[in-house]
Amino acid sequence: MRSRYVAYCKGNVNYLVDTRHPSKRQFDDRINLIRSVRSTVWEYLTVVRTQQGGKNHTNGYVEFMAVHSQPEWGQLHERSRFIKENNRWFYVDGEMLPPILPKRNQPCWCGSGKKFKHCHG
């Protein structure tokens, strides 16, 4: 999961395509990924929880929140599914989840340093 996040940040489209499960690859993946990495600036990743995904597992799940500042401030909260084949992990798909919102007086998720209620709350 973290390696795919870094690949998005650095624009490593080949890695993103190579780590997507072959059964889920589409003919336009590369062009869509190029557009995405050119238009999005990722700020940070928080892994919320993992399930399975250990050395002896063949599948795993990663729930994460990733914050972007471009094209505008926002967050992606997803539960991703991975499959291990031939000792290699592949991203299969993900379930979009509602945004993780801090409490009113906690720092805003965007990293502004303001309280959530005075920023994106």
Jmol script that loads the backbone (N, CA, C; Angstrom):
load data "model"
ATOM      1  N   MET A   1       0.821  -1.187   0.000  1.00  0.00           N
ATOM      2  CA  MET A   1       0.000   0.000   0.000  1.00  0.00           C
ATOM      3  C   MET A   1       0.862   1.247   0.000  1.00  0.00           C
ATOM      4  N   ARG A   2       1.812   1.305   0.920  1.00  0.00           N
ATOM      5  CA  ARG A   2       2.661   2.498   0.992  1.00  0.00           C
ATOM      6  C   ARG A   2       3.448   2.690  -0.300  1.00  0.00           C
ATOM      7  N   SER A   3       3.885   1.596  -0.893  1.00  0.00           N
ATOM      8  CA  SER A   3       4.654   1.727  -2.132  1.00  0.00           C
ATOM      9  C   SER A   3       3.789   2.281  -3.259  1.00  0.00           C
ATOM     10  N   ARG A   4       2.529   1.921  -3.295  1.00  0.00           N
ATOM     11  CA  ARG A   4       1.640   2.475  -4.328  1.00  0.00           C
ATOM     12  C   ARG A   4       1.383   3.955  -4.070  1.00  0.00           C
ATOM     13  N   TYR A   5       1.258   4.346  -2.813  1.00  0.00           N
ATOM     14  CA  TYR A   5       1.096   5.764  -2.484  1.00  0.00           C
ATOM     15  C   TYR A   5       2.315   6.561  -2.971  1.00  0.00           C
ATOM     16  N   VAL A   6       3.503   6.053  -2.685  1.00  0.00           N
ATOM     17  CA  VAL A   6       4.731   6.736  -3.129  1.00  0.00           C
ATOM     18  C   VAL A   6       4.769   6.811  -4.656  1.00  0.00           C
ATOM     19  N   ALA A   7       4.344   5.744  -5.315  1.00  0.00           N
ATOM     20  CA  ALA A   7       4.307   5.751  -6.776  1.00  0.00           C
ATOM     21  C   ALA A   7       3.355   6.825  -7.296  1.00  0.00           C
ATOM     22  N   TYR A   8       2.208   7.011  -6.647  1.00  0.00           N
ATOM     23  CA  TYR A   8       1.305   8.096  -7.033  1.00  0.00           C
ATOM     24  C   TYR A   8       1.978   9.445  -6.838  1.00  0.00           C
ATOM     25  N   CYS A   9       2.659   9.614  -5.710  1.00  0.00           N
ATOM     26  CA  CYS A   9       3.325  10.894  -5.415  1.00  0.00           C
ATOM     27  C   CYS A   9       4.415  11.210  -6.431  1.00  0.00           C
ATOM     28  N   LYS A  10       5.152  10.202  -6.841  1.00  0.00           N
ATOM     29  CA  LYS A  10       6.290  10.403  -7.744  1.00  0.00           C
ATOM     30  C   LYS A  10       5.919  10.250  -9.215  1.00  0.00           C
ATOM     31  N   GLY A  11       4.681   9.869  -9.484  1.00  0.00           N
ATOM     32  CA  GLY A  11       4.248   9.716 -10.869  1.00  0.00           C
ATOM     33  C   GLY A  11       4.783   8.458 -11.541  1.00  0.00           C
ATOM     34  N   ASN A  12       5.030   7.419 -10.774  1.00  0.00           N
ATOM     35  CA  ASN A  12       5.560   6.170 -11.312  1.00  0.00           C
ATOM     36  C   ASN A  12       4.411   5.305 -11.841  1.00  0.00           C
ATOM     37  N   VAL A  13       3.942   5.639 -13.014  1.00  0.00           N
ATOM     38  CA  VAL A  13       2.781   4.977 -13.615  1.00  0.00           C
ATOM     39  C   VAL A  13       3.074   3.509 -13.907  1.00  0.00           C
ATOM     40  N   ASN A  14       4.276   3.194 -14.343  1.00  0.00           N
ATOM     41  CA  ASN A  14       4.617   1.792 -14.636  1.00  0.00           C
ATOM     42  C   ASN A  14       4.437   0.917 -13.406  1.00  0.00           C
ATOM     43  N   TYR A  15       4.898   1.390 -12.244  1.00  0.00           N
ATOM     44  CA  TYR A  15       4.750   0.626 -11.023  1.00  0.00           C
ATOM     45  C   TYR A  15       3.275   0.438 -10.667  1.00  0.00           C
ATOM     46  N   LEU A  16       2.484   1.488 -10.839  1.00  0.00           N
ATOM     47  CA  LEU A  16       1.055   1.404 -10.525  1.00  0.00           C
ATOM     48  C   LEU A  16       0.353   0.382 -11.412  1.00  0.00           C
ATOM     49  N   VAL A  17       0.701   0.360 -12.682  1.00  0.00           N
ATOM     50  CA  VAL A  17       0.113  -0.628 -13.592  1.00  0.00           C
ATOM     51  C   VAL A  17       0.600  -2.024 -13.235  1.00  0.00           C
ATOM     52  N   ASP A  18       1.897  -2.164 -12.981  1.00  0.00           N
ATOM     53  CA  ASP A  18       2.470  -3.484 -12.686  1.00  0.00           C
ATOM     54  C   ASP A  18       1.950  -4.091 -11.387  1.00  0.00           C
ATOM     55  N   THR A  19       1.566  -3.257 -10.417  1.00  0.00           N
ATOM     56  CA  THR A  19       1.093  -3.779  -9.134  1.00  0.00           C
ATOM     57  C   THR A  19      -0.429  -3.879  -9.058  1.00  0.00           C
ATOM     58  N   ARG A  20      -1.109  -3.565 -10.133  1.00  0.00           N
ATOM     59  CA  ARG A  20      -2.552  -3.801 -10.210  1.00  0.00           C
ATOM     60  C   ARG A  20      -2.755  -5.238 -10.689  1.00  0.00           C
ATOM     61  N   HIS A  21      -3.701  -5.935 -10.096  1.00  0.00           N
ATOM     62  CA  HIS A  21      -3.922  -7.333 -10.475  1.00  0.00           C
ATOM     63  C   HIS A  21      -4.223  -7.420 -11.970  1.00  0.00           C
ATOM     64  N   PRO A  22      -3.582  -8.349 -12.683  1.00  0.00           N
ATOM     65  CA  PRO A  22      -3.787  -8.459 -14.130  1.00  0.00           C
ATOM     66  C   PRO A  22      -5.254  -8.569 -14.544  1.00  0.00           C
ATOM     67  N   SER A  23      -6.090  -9.208 -13.733  1.00  0.00           N
ATOM     68  CA  SER A  23      -7.508  -9.354 -14.081  1.00  0.00           C
ATOM     69  C   SER A  23      -8.262  -8.031 -14.008  1.00  0.00           C
ATOM     70  N   LYS A  24      -7.684  -7.023 -13.385  1.00  0.00           N
ATOM     71  CA  LYS A  24      -8.350  -5.730 -13.206  1.00  0.00           C
ATOM     72  C   LYS A  24      -7.787  -4.637 -14.107  1.00  0.00           C
ATOM     73  N   ARG A  25      -6.767  -4.944 -14.876  1.00  0.00           N
ATOM     74  CA  ARG A  25      -6.157  -3.938 -15.750  1.00  0.00           C
ATOM     75  C   ARG A  25      -7.070  -3.641 -16.925  1.00  0.00           C
ATOM     76  N   GLN A  26      -7.119  -2.353 -17.274  1.00  0.00           N
ATOM     77  CA  GLN A  26      -7.929  -1.895 -18.398  1.00  0.00           C
ATOM     78  C   GLN A  26      -7.010  -1.292 -19.458  1.00  0.00           C
ATOM     79  N   PHE A  27      -7.477  -1.231 -20.691  1.00  0.00           N
ATOM     80  CA  PHE A  27      -6.652  -0.716 -21.781  1.00  0.00           C
ATOM     81  C   PHE A  27      -6.268   0.743 -21.570  1.00  0.00           C
ATOM     82  N   ASP A  28      -7.088   1.496 -20.822  1.00  0.00           N
ATOM     83  CA  ASP A  28      -6.812   2.925 -20.637  1.00  0.00           C
ATOM     84  C   ASP A  28      -6.236   3.256 -19.257  1.00  0.00           C
ATOM     85  N   ASP A  29      -5.795   2.249 -18.504  1.00  0.00           N
ATOM     86  CA  ASP A  29      -5.225   2.484 -17.172  1.00  0.00           C
ATOM     87  C   ASP A  29      -4.069   3.479 -17.222  1.00  0.00           C
ATOM     88  N   ARG A  30      -3.156   3.272 -18.131  1.00  0.00           N
ATOM     89  CA  ARG A  30      -1.953   4.092 -18.190  1.00  0.00           C
ATOM     90  C   ARG A  30      -2.293   5.568 -18.424  1.00  0.00           C
ATOM     91  N   ILE A  31      -3.149   5.860 -19.373  1.00  0.00           N
ATOM     92  CA  ILE A  31      -3.498   7.255 -19.673  1.00  0.00           C
ATOM     93  C   ILE A  31      -4.266   7.881 -18.510  1.00  0.00           C
ATOM     94  N   ASN A  32      -5.154   7.109 -17.876  1.00  0.00           N
ATOM     95  CA  ASN A  32      -5.893   7.633 -16.728  1.00  0.00           C
ATOM     96  C   ASN A  32      -4.959   7.898 -15.546  1.00  0.00           C
ATOM     97  N   LEU A  33      -3.999   7.027 -15.338  1.00  0.00           N
ATOM     98  CA  LEU A  33      -3.036   7.238 -14.263  1.00  0.00           C
ATOM     99  C   LEU A  33      -2.145   8.441 -14.540  1.00  0.00           C
ATOM    100  N   ILE A  34      -1.731   8.614 -15.774  1.00  0.00           N
ATOM    101  CA  ILE A  34      -0.906   9.779 -16.131  1.00  0.00           C
ATOM    102  C   ILE A  34      -1.676  11.056 -15.823  1.00  0.00           C
ATOM    103  N   ARG A  35      -2.929  11.106 -16.202  1.00  0.00           N
ATOM    104  CA  ARG A  35      -3.758  12.292 -15.906  1.00  0.00           C
ATOM    105  C   ARG A  35      -3.870  12.514 -14.400  1.00  0.00           C
ATOM    106  N   SER A  36      -4.078  11.442 -13.661  1.00  0.00           N
ATOM    107  CA  SER A  36      -4.251  11.548 -12.216  1.00  0.00           C
ATOM    108  C   SER A  36      -2.982  12.058 -11.536  1.00  0.00           C
ATOM    109  N   VAL A  37      -1.837  11.474 -11.858  1.00  0.00           N
ATOM    110  CA  VAL A  37      -0.609  11.889 -11.170  1.00  0.00           C
ATOM    111  C   VAL A  37      -0.188  13.299 -11.560  1.00  0.00           C
ATOM    112  N   ARG A  38      -0.555  13.746 -12.747  1.00  0.00           N
ATOM    113  CA  ARG A  38      -0.225  15.120 -13.159  1.00  0.00           C
ATOM    114  C   ARG A  38      -1.107  16.157 -12.481  1.00  0.00           C
ATOM    115  N   SER A  39      -2.323  15.781 -12.111  1.00  0.00           N
ATOM    116  CA  SER A  39      -3.270  16.772 -11.583  1.00  0.00           C
ATOM    117  C   SER A  39      -3.438  16.727 -10.068  1.00  0.00           C
ATOM    118  N   THR A  40      -2.822  15.753  -9.399  1.00  0.00           N
ATOM    119  CA  THR A  40      -3.041  15.593  -7.970  1.00  0.00           C
ATOM    120  C   THR A  40      -1.723  15.720  -7.210  1.00  0.00           C
ATOM    121  N   VAL A  41      -1.760  16.508  -6.138  1.00  0.00           N
ATOM    122  CA  VAL A  41      -0.605  16.623  -5.245  1.00  0.00           C
ATOM    123  C   VAL A  41      -1.003  15.975  -3.926  1.00  0.00           C
ATOM    124  N   TRP A  42      -0.344  14.872  -3.599  1.00  0.00           N
ATOM    125  CA  TRP A  42      -0.624  14.141  -2.371  1.00  0.00           C
ATOM    126  C   TRP A  42       0.227  14.702  -1.246  1.00  0.00           C
ATOM    127  N   GLU A  43      -0.374  14.891  -0.089  1.00  0.00           N
ATOM    128  CA  GLU A  43       0.312  15.488   1.054  1.00  0.00           C
ATOM    129  C   GLU A  43       0.772  14.453   2.074  1.00  0.00           C
ATOM    130  N   TYR A  44      -0.102  13.525   2.437  1.00  0.00           N
ATOM    131  CA  TYR A  44       0.302  12.488   3.387  1.00  0.00           C
ATOM    132  C   TYR A  44      -0.668  11.323   3.361  1.00  0.00           C
ATOM    133  N   LEU A  45      -0.168  10.211   3.908  1.00  0.00           N
ATOM    134  CA  LEU A  45      -0.917   8.965   3.978  1.00  0.00           C
ATOM    135  C   LEU A  45      -0.998   8.534   5.432  1.00  0.00           C
ATOM    136  N   THR A  46      -2.178   8.103   5.846  1.00  0.00           N
ATOM    137  CA  THR A  46      -2.360   7.500   7.159  1.00  0.00           C
ATOM    138  C   THR A  46      -2.989   6.129   6.957  1.00  0.00           C
ATOM    139  N   VAL A  47      -2.288   5.096   7.408  1.00  0.00           N
ATOM    140  CA  VAL A  47      -2.858   3.746   7.374  1.00  0.00           C
ATOM    141  C   VAL A  47      -3.704   3.604   8.629  1.00  0.00           C
ATOM    142  N   VAL A  48      -4.995   3.401   8.446  1.00  0.00           N
ATOM    143  CA  VAL A  48      -5.946   3.323   9.557  1.00  0.00           C
ATOM    144  C   VAL A  48      -5.921   1.938  10.182  1.00  0.00           C
ATOM    145  N   ARG A  49      -5.976   0.902   9.343  1.00  0.00           N
ATOM    146  CA  ARG A  49      -5.914  -0.471   9.857  1.00  0.00           C
ATOM    147  C   ARG A  49      -5.581  -1.420   8.711  1.00  0.00           C
ATOM    148  N   THR A  50      -5.036  -2.561   9.102  1.00  0.00           N
ATOM    149  CA  THR A  50      -4.760  -3.620   8.143  1.00  0.00           C
ATOM    150  C   THR A  50      -5.424  -4.896   8.641  1.00  0.00           C
ATOM    151  N   GLN A  51      -5.711  -5.770   7.707  1.00  0.00           N
ATOM    152  CA  GLN A  51      -6.315  -7.057   8.041  1.00  0.00           C
ATOM    153  C   GLN A  51      -5.662  -8.100   7.142  1.00  0.00           C
ATOM    154  N   GLN A  52      -5.168  -9.161   7.746  1.00  0.00           N
ATOM    155  CA  GLN A  52      -4.422 -10.202   7.037  1.00  0.00           C
ATOM    156  C   GLN A  52      -3.205  -9.555   6.364  1.00  0.00           C
ATOM    157  N   GLY A  53      -2.795 -10.032   5.214  1.00  0.00           N
ATOM    158  CA  GLY A  53      -1.678  -9.427   4.505  1.00  0.00           C
ATOM    159  C   GLY A  53      -0.312  -9.815   5.026  1.00  0.00           C
ATOM    160  N   GLY A  54      -0.257 -10.797   5.919  1.00  0.00           N
ATOM    161  CA  GLY A  54       1.021 -11.235   6.459  1.00  0.00           C
ATOM    162  C   GLY A  54       1.767 -12.158   5.509  1.00  0.00           C
ATOM    163  N   LYS A  55       2.918 -12.586   5.940  1.00  0.00           N
ATOM    164  CA  LYS A  55       3.801 -13.419   5.126  1.00  0.00           C
ATOM    165  C   LYS A  55       3.108 -14.687   4.627  1.00  0.00           C
ATOM    166  N   ASN A  56       2.283 -15.295   5.454  1.00  0.00           N
ATOM    167  CA  ASN A  56       1.637 -16.557   5.084  1.00  0.00           C
ATOM    168  C   ASN A  56       0.229 -16.386   4.526  1.00  0.00           C
ATOM    169  N   HIS A  57      -0.204 -15.154   4.295  1.00  0.00           N
ATOM    170  CA  HIS A  57      -1.541 -14.901   3.753  1.00  0.00           C
ATOM    171  C   HIS A  57      -1.493 -14.764   2.238  1.00  0.00           C
ATOM    172  N   THR A  58      -2.628 -14.994   1.610  1.00  0.00           N
ATOM    173  CA  THR A  58      -2.743 -14.799   0.157  1.00  0.00           C
ATOM    174  C   THR A  58      -3.634 -13.616  -0.183  1.00  0.00           C
ATOM    175  N   ASN A  59      -4.216 -12.997   0.831  1.00  0.00           N
ATOM    176  CA  ASN A  59      -4.983 -11.774   0.591  1.00  0.00           C
ATOM    177  C   ASN A  59      -4.840 -10.863   1.805  1.00  0.00           C
ATOM    178  N   GLY A  60      -5.202  -9.621   1.596  1.00  0.00           N
ATOM    179  CA  GLY A  60      -5.101  -8.654   2.679  1.00  0.00           C
ATOM    180  C   GLY A  60      -5.891  -7.403   2.356  1.00  0.00           C
ATOM    181  N   TYR A  61      -6.157  -6.629   3.389  1.00  0.00           N
ATOM    182  CA  TYR A  61      -6.918  -5.387   3.261  1.00  0.00           C
ATOM    183  C   TYR A  61      -6.168  -4.271   3.986  1.00  0.00           C
ATOM    184  N   VAL A  62      -6.199  -3.105   3.396  1.00  0.00           N
ATOM    185  CA  VAL A  62      -5.596  -1.929   4.014  1.00  0.00           C
ATOM    186  C   VAL A  62      -6.613  -0.803   3.956  1.00  0.00           C
ATOM    187  N   GLU A  63      -6.988  -0.291   5.132  1.00  0.00           N
ATOM    188  CA  GLU A  63      -7.829   0.905   5.187  1.00  0.00           C
ATOM    189  C   GLU A  63      -6.889   2.081   5.384  1.00  0.00           C
ATOM    190  N   PHE A  64      -7.043   3.089   4.546  1.00  0.00           N
ATOM    191  CA  PHE A  64      -6.154   4.233   4.619  1.00  0.00           C
ATOM    192  C   PHE A  64      -6.904   5.535   4.342  1.00  0.00           C
ATOM    193  N   MET A  65      -6.259   6.620   4.733  1.00  0.00           N
ATOM    194  CA  MET A  65      -6.721   7.957   4.376  1.00  0.00           C
ATOM    195  C   MET A  65      -5.525   8.668   3.756  1.00  0.00           C
ATOM    196  N   ALA A  66      -5.710   9.208   2.570  1.00  0.00           N
ATOM    197  CA  ALA A  66      -4.665   9.979   1.898  1.00  0.00           C
ATOM    198  C   ALA A  66      -5.227  11.377   1.630  1.00  0.00           C
ATOM    199  N   VAL A  67      -4.431  12.382   1.956  1.00  0.00           N
ATOM    200  CA  VAL A  67      -4.859  13.771   1.801  1.00  0.00           C
ATOM    201  C   VAL A  67      -4.140  14.387   0.608  1.00  0.00           C
ATOM    202  N   HIS A  68      -4.916  15.102  -0.219  1.00  0.00           N
ATOM    203  CA  HIS A  68      -4.324  15.808  -1.363  1.00  0.00           C
ATOM    204  C   HIS A  68      -4.639  17.293  -1.266  1.00  0.00           C
ATOM    205  N   SER A  69      -3.744  18.106  -1.823  1.00  0.00           N
ATOM    206  CA  SER A  69      -3.938  19.558  -1.813  1.00  0.00           C
ATOM    207  C   SER A  69      -4.280  20.111  -3.190  1.00  0.00           C
ATOM    208  N   GLN A  70      -4.081  19.351  -4.226  1.00  0.00           N
ATOM    209  CA  GLN A  70      -4.414  19.770  -5.581  1.00  0.00           C
ATOM    210  C   GLN A  70      -5.192  18.645  -6.240  1.00  0.00           C
ATOM    211  N   PRO A  71      -6.205  18.899  -7.001  1.00  0.00           N
ATOM    212  CA  PRO A  71      -6.633  20.208  -7.471  1.00  0.00           C
ATOM    213  C   PRO A  71      -7.247  21.087  -6.379  1.00  0.00           C
ATOM    214  N   GLU A  72      -7.686  20.510  -5.288  1.00  0.00           N
ATOM    215  CA  GLU A  72      -8.136  21.244  -4.104  1.00  0.00           C
ATOM    216  C   GLU A  72      -7.935  20.325  -2.910  1.00  0.00           C
ATOM    217  N   TRP A  73      -8.022  20.860  -1.708  1.00  0.00           N
ATOM    218  CA  TRP A  73      -7.845  20.030  -0.521  1.00  0.00           C
ATOM    219  C   TRP A  73      -8.959  18.995  -0.431  1.00  0.00           C
ATOM    220  N   GLY A  74      -8.571  17.781  -0.149  1.00  0.00           N
ATOM    221  CA  GLY A  74      -9.544  16.709   0.010  1.00  0.00           C
ATOM    222  C   GLY A  74      -8.862  15.467   0.542  1.00  0.00           C
ATOM    223  N   GLN A  75      -9.657  14.452   0.773  1.00  0.00           N
ATOM    224  CA  GLN A  75      -9.080  13.201   1.259  1.00  0.00           C
ATOM    225  C   GLN A  75      -9.730  12.021   0.567  1.00  0.00           C
ATOM    226  N   LEU A  76      -8.959  10.977   0.460  1.00  0.00           N
ATOM    227  CA  LEU A  76      -9.420   9.712  -0.072  1.00  0.00           C
ATOM    228  C   LEU A  76      -9.361   8.722   1.085  1.00  0.00           C
ATOM    229  N   HIS A  77     -10.508   8.165   1.433  1.00  0.00           N
ATOM    230  CA  HIS A  77     -10.594   7.171   2.502  1.00  0.00           C
ATOM    231  C   HIS A  77     -11.092   5.897   1.839  1.00  0.00           C
ATOM    232  N   GLU A  78     -10.264   4.879   1.872  1.00  0.00           N
ATOM    233  CA  GLU A  78     -10.566   3.659   1.122  1.00  0.00           C
ATOM    234  C   GLU A  78     -10.134   2.426   1.905  1.00  0.00           C
ATOM    235  N   ARG A  79     -10.824   1.344   1.662  1.00  0.00           N
ATOM    236  CA  ARG A  79     -10.408   0.020   2.137  1.00  0.00           C
ATOM    237  C   ARG A  79     -10.013  -0.761   0.894  1.00  0.00           C
ATOM    238  N   SER A  80      -8.705  -0.957   0.716  1.00  0.00           N
ATOM    239  CA  SER A  80      -8.168  -1.604  -0.477  1.00  0.00           C
ATOM    240  C   SER A  80      -8.000  -3.100  -0.255  1.00  0.00           C
ATOM    241  N   ARG A  81      -8.216  -3.844  -1.328  1.00  0.00           N
ATOM    242  CA  ARG A  81      -8.060  -5.296  -1.283  1.00  0.00           C
ATOM    243  C   ARG A  81      -6.864  -5.691  -2.136  1.00  0.00           C
ATOM    244  N   PHE A  82      -6.013  -6.539  -1.567  1.00  0.00           N
ATOM    245  CA  PHE A  82      -4.814  -7.019  -2.243  1.00  0.00           C
ATOM    246  C   PHE A  82      -4.816  -8.538  -2.282  1.00  0.00           C
ATOM    247  N   ILE A  83      -4.225  -9.094  -3.340  1.00  0.00           N
ATOM    248  CA  ILE A  83      -4.070 -10.533  -3.491  1.00  0.00           C
ATOM    249  C   ILE A  83      -2.589 -10.820  -3.731  1.00  0.00           C
ATOM    250  N   LYS A  84      -2.110 -11.896  -3.107  1.00  0.00           N
ATOM    251  CA  LYS A  84      -0.726 -12.318  -3.281  1.00  0.00           C
ATOM    252  C   LYS A  84      -0.689 -13.518  -4.213  1.00  0.00           C
ATOM    253  N   GLU A  85       0.041 -13.368  -5.316  1.00  0.00           N
ATOM    254  CA  GLU A  85       0.213 -14.455  -6.280  1.00  0.00           C
ATOM    255  C   GLU A  85       1.684 -14.544  -6.638  1.00  0.00           C
ATOM    256  N   ASN A  86       2.211 -15.748  -6.665  1.00  0.00           N
ATOM    257  CA  ASN A  86       3.627 -15.971  -6.974  1.00  0.00           C
ATOM    258  C   ASN A  86       4.525 -15.093  -6.105  1.00  0.00           C
ATOM    259  N   ASN A  87       4.155 -15.005  -4.826  1.00  0.00           N
ATOM    260  CA  ASN A  87       4.924 -14.259  -3.824  1.00  0.00           C
ATOM    261  C   ASN A  87       4.974 -12.748  -4.100  1.00  0.00           C
ATOM    262  N   ARG A  88       3.982 -12.239  -4.809  1.00  0.00           N
ATOM    263  CA  ARG A  88       3.922 -10.809  -5.143  1.00  0.00           C
ATOM    264  C   ARG A  88       2.521 -10.284  -4.858  1.00  0.00           C
ATOM    265  N   TRP A  89       2.438  -9.110  -4.218  1.00  0.00           N
ATOM    266  CA  TRP A  89       1.151  -8.504  -3.880  1.00  0.00           C
ATOM    267  C   TRP A  89       0.638  -7.650  -5.027  1.00  0.00           C
ATOM    268  N   PHE A  90      -0.687  -7.765  -5.289  1.00  0.00           N
ATOM    269  CA  PHE A  90      -1.345  -6.974  -6.323  1.00  0.00           C
ATOM    270  C   PHE A  90      -2.570  -6.272  -5.731  1.00  0.00           C
ATOM    271  N   TYR A  91      -2.767  -5.015  -6.128  1.00  0.00           N
ATOM    272  CA  TYR A  91      -3.977  -4.273  -5.774  1.00  0.00           C
ATOM    273  C   TYR A  91      -5.111  -4.805  -6.639  1.00  0.00           C
ATOM    274  N   VAL A  92      -6.241  -5.124  -6.015  1.00  0.00           N
ATOM    275  CA  VAL A  92      -7.389  -5.654  -6.757  1.00  0.00           C
ATOM    276  C   VAL A  92      -8.441  -4.567  -6.929  1.00  0.00           C
ATOM    277  N   ASP A  93      -8.938  -4.047  -5.819  1.00  0.00           N
ATOM    278  CA  ASP A  93      -9.956  -3.000  -5.870  1.00  0.00           C
ATOM    279  C   ASP A  93     -10.060  -2.359  -4.494  1.00  0.00           C
ATOM    280  N   GLY A  94     -10.921  -1.365  -4.401  1.00  0.00           N
ATOM    281  CA  GLY A  94     -11.086  -0.681  -3.132  1.00  0.00           C
ATOM    282  C   GLY A  94     -12.517  -0.233  -2.921  1.00  0.00           C
ATOM    283  N   GLU A  95     -12.881  -0.167  -1.667  1.00  0.00           N
ATOM    284  CA  GLU A  95     -14.203   0.314  -1.268  1.00  0.00           C
ATOM    285  C   GLU A  95     -14.033   1.732  -0.725  1.00  0.00           C
ATOM    286  N   MET A  96     -14.697   2.692  -1.362  1.00  0.00           N
ATOM    287  CA  MET A  96     -14.634   4.077  -0.903  1.00  0.00           C
ATOM    288  C   MET A  96     -15.424   4.200   0.396  1.00  0.00           C
ATOM    289  N   LEU A  97     -14.828   4.874   1.362  1.00  0.00           N
ATOM    290  CA  LEU A  97     -15.440   5.061   2.671  1.00  0.00           C
ATOM    291  C   LEU A  97     -15.676   6.548   2.915  1.00  0.00           C
ATOM    292  N   PRO A  98     -16.575   6.889   3.846  1.00  0.00           N
ATOM    293  CA  PRO A  98     -16.809   8.312   4.133  1.00  0.00           C
ATOM    294  C   PRO A  98     -15.544   8.953   4.713  1.00  0.00           C
ATOM    295  N   PRO A  99     -15.384  10.257   4.519  1.00  0.00           N
ATOM    296  CA  PRO A  99     -14.201  10.942   5.052  1.00  0.00           C
ATOM    297  C   PRO A  99     -14.071  10.750   6.558  1.00  0.00           C
ATOM    298  N   ILE A 100     -12.830  10.732   7.007  1.00  0.00           N
ATOM    299  CA  ILE A 100     -12.545  10.689   8.437  1.00  0.00           C
ATOM    300  C   ILE A 100     -12.494  12.129   8.915  1.00  0.00           C
ATOM    301  N   LEU A 101     -13.413  12.485   9.769  1.00  0.00           N
ATOM    302  CA  LEU A 101     -13.487  13.862  10.244  1.00  0.00           C
ATOM    303  C   LEU A 101     -13.041  13.955  11.698  1.00  0.00           C
ATOM    304  N   PRO A 102     -12.124  14.875  11.979  1.00  0.00           N
ATOM    305  CA  PRO A 102     -11.723  15.061  13.373  1.00  0.00           C
ATOM    306  C   PRO A 102     -12.847  15.717  14.163  1.00  0.00           C
ATOM    307  N   LYS A 103     -12.729  15.676  15.466  1.00  0.00           N
ATOM    308  CA  LYS A 103     -13.678  16.418  16.310  1.00  0.00           C
ATOM    309  C   LYS A 103     -13.430  17.904  16.127  1.00  0.00           C
ATOM    310  N   ARG A 104     -14.411  18.699  16.471  1.00  0.00           N
ATOM    311  CA  ARG A 104     -14.372  20.147  16.214  1.00  0.00           C
ATOM    312  C   ARG A 104     -13.086  20.832  16.668  1.00  0.00           C
ATOM    313  N   ASN A 105     -12.583  20.483  17.830  1.00  0.00           N
ATOM    314  CA  ASN A 105     -11.412  21.175  18.377  1.00  0.00           C
ATOM    315  C   ASN A 105     -10.087  20.475  18.091  1.00  0.00           C
ATOM    316  N   GLN A 106     -10.120  19.409  17.308  1.00  0.00           N
ATOM    317  CA  GLN A 106      -8.881  18.738  16.918  1.00  0.00           C
ATOM    318  C   GLN A 106      -8.282  19.439  15.699  1.00  0.00           C
ATOM    319  N   PRO A 107      -6.995  19.233  15.453  1.00  0.00           N
ATOM    320  CA  PRO A 107      -6.386  19.827  14.258  1.00  0.00           C
ATOM    321  C   PRO A 107      -7.067  19.315  12.990  1.00  0.00           C
ATOM    322  N   CYS A 108      -7.169  20.190  12.004  1.00  0.00           N
ATOM    323  CA  CYS A 108      -7.797  19.815  10.738  1.00  0.00           C
ATOM    324  C   CYS A 108      -6.936  18.785  10.018  1.00  0.00           C
ATOM    325  N   TRP A 109      -7.569  17.894   9.293  1.00  0.00           N
ATOM    326  CA  TRP A 109      -6.886  16.850   8.564  1.00  0.00           C
ATOM    327  C   TRP A 109      -6.029  17.397   7.435  1.00  0.00           C
ATOM    328  N   CYS A 110      -6.243  18.645   7.014  1.00  0.00           N
ATOM    329  CA  CYS A 110      -5.507  19.194   5.874  1.00  0.00           C
ATOM    330  C   CYS A 110      -4.103  19.653   6.243  1.00  0.00           C
ATOM    331  N   GLY A 111      -3.808  19.718   7.530  1.00  0.00           N
ATOM    332  CA  GLY A 111      -2.468  20.110   7.937  1.00  0.00           C
ATOM    333  C   GLY A 111      -2.269  21.609   8.066  1.00  0.00           C
ATOM    334  N   SER A 112      -3.346  22.377   8.085  1.00  0.00           N
ATOM    335  CA  SER A 112      -3.240  23.831   8.161  1.00  0.00           C
ATOM    336  C   SER A 112      -2.770  24.326   9.530  1.00  0.00           C
ATOM    337  N   GLY A 113      -2.930  23.481  10.532  1.00  0.00           N
ATOM    338  CA  GLY A 113      -2.608  23.900  11.894  1.00  0.00           C
ATOM    339  C   GLY A 113      -3.801  24.518  12.604  1.00  0.00           C
ATOM    340  N   LYS A 114      -4.880  24.754  11.893  1.00  0.00           N
ATOM    341  CA  LYS A 114      -6.096  25.307  12.488  1.00  0.00           C
ATOM    342  C   LYS A 114      -6.932  24.182  13.079  1.00  0.00           C
ATOM    343  N   LYS A 115      -7.803  24.556  13.997  1.00  0.00           N
ATOM    344  CA  LYS A 115      -8.775  23.590  14.494  1.00  0.00           C
ATOM    345  C   LYS A 115      -9.745  23.257  13.355  1.00  0.00           C
ATOM    346  N   PHE A 116     -10.232  22.036  13.377  1.00  0.00           N
ATOM    347  CA  PHE A 116     -11.133  21.573  12.319  1.00  0.00           C
ATOM    348  C   PHE A 116     -12.326  22.504  12.147  1.00  0.00           C
ATOM    349  N   LYS A 117     -12.894  22.988  13.270  1.00  0.00           N
ATOM    350  CA  LYS A 117     -14.097  23.830  13.175  1.00  0.00           C
ATOM    351  C   LYS A 117     -13.818  25.147  12.455  1.00  0.00           C
ATOM    352  N   HIS A 118     -12.564  25.601  12.432  1.00  0.00           N
ATOM    353  CA  HIS A 118     -12.219  26.860  11.774  1.00  0.00           C
ATOM    354  C   HIS A 118     -11.621  26.653  10.383  1.00  0.00           C
ATOM    355  N   CYS A 119     -11.598  25.420   9.949  1.00  0.00           N
ATOM    356  CA  CYS A 119     -10.958  25.134   8.659  1.00  0.00           C
ATOM    357  C   CYS A 119     -11.954  24.397   7.747  1.00  0.00           C
ATOM    358  N   HIS A 120     -11.869  23.089   7.697  1.00  0.00           N
ATOM    359  CA  HIS A 120     -12.755  22.303   6.831  1.00  0.00           C
ATOM    360  C   HIS A 120     -14.003  21.800   7.547  1.00  0.00           C
ATOM    361  N   GLY A 121     -14.216  22.223   8.795  1.00  0.00           N
ATOM    362  CA  GLY A 121     -15.392  21.797   9.548  1.00  0.00           C
ATOM    363  C   GLY A 121     -16.543  22.657   9.190  1.00  0.00           C
TER     364      GLY A 121
END
end "model"
wireframe off; spacefill off
backbone 0.3
color backbone group
